[in-house]
């Protein structure tokens, strides 16, 4: 936790005030405007069937909670406005991590603790510190894949979509002070770079406590390292103003950020800072961003073509070799990916075999005539009624020759129709 110089801005606890900024494609966003908090419901997919793409909207929040057990009420309030929450400093040890799934109803989570490499015994538990986690709404569980990359300061998950997945990273970088080795900060940045290289085909969103004021004129080695990461990976840094609160009650510096890898089909639609959260016991403001991206629509064909099985007993093998050789010479198998090359080759083999098999004979089926009409309908009704009366007379023993003859005439009339 950093202790920089204090500006003269006073925080007055009140109802939740969200500082909101709409963003487009700028490199850095720093202007905010106050507005009232509104509940943003989960809008994973908004479909417009006239378009070739689906619009996906995801609300992501980053929060250094400074002990998650004392921040449960704040987290419940935040999750009303958020789909995925990136947590820093949960202060849980390894054996306590299952608590992340029991914080609130319909919320799931995953995290890392400072003692993951050497878990401590519950009877030796000291005061908690450090740790990172990610919480998400239960309805998103089928779309979340937990990743093991990074140290206990980095927690990653992948949000699966129908096209390009989204990599979310919760990060808590070492603070300045005598307890930490200056090299630890650079090691974390190297790990983060390795993760970005590994998942370079993903949408990227990194959020958390960087313990550095990136927009300052300071040019320390730590700040240069973060700026280099942003530049090398074409990340967009989202700035929110002062996010850390000094114990004297004044905002003191901006050390919480989102870093987003922008593409033509993804943008930051909105960003805000949740100030004055009455249930917040931490000295950090939660920050949030809304990602809006487009994914290709999976269109199902309205007509299904049934592929007939090739009868190789009826295929001229010599002709097949000649046709296949000719088609291979004409084919372009230099596709961009192996999958495309395999698809092209499979199509070529199928076409060649079909050319040598000949056309299958079509089955001739006669269409049945629609002969049902009002006369037949009325005759059926009379026949059923007559049969019912005939059965009643037969059961009562009152049958005579005249009744039997009348029943035969009615049946004959129905058959003639």
Order of alpha helices (4+ residues) and beta strands (2+ residues): beta-beta-beta-beta-alpha-beta-beta-beta-beta-beta-beta-alpha-beta-alpha-beta-beta-beta-beta-beta-beta-alpha-alpha-alpha-alpha
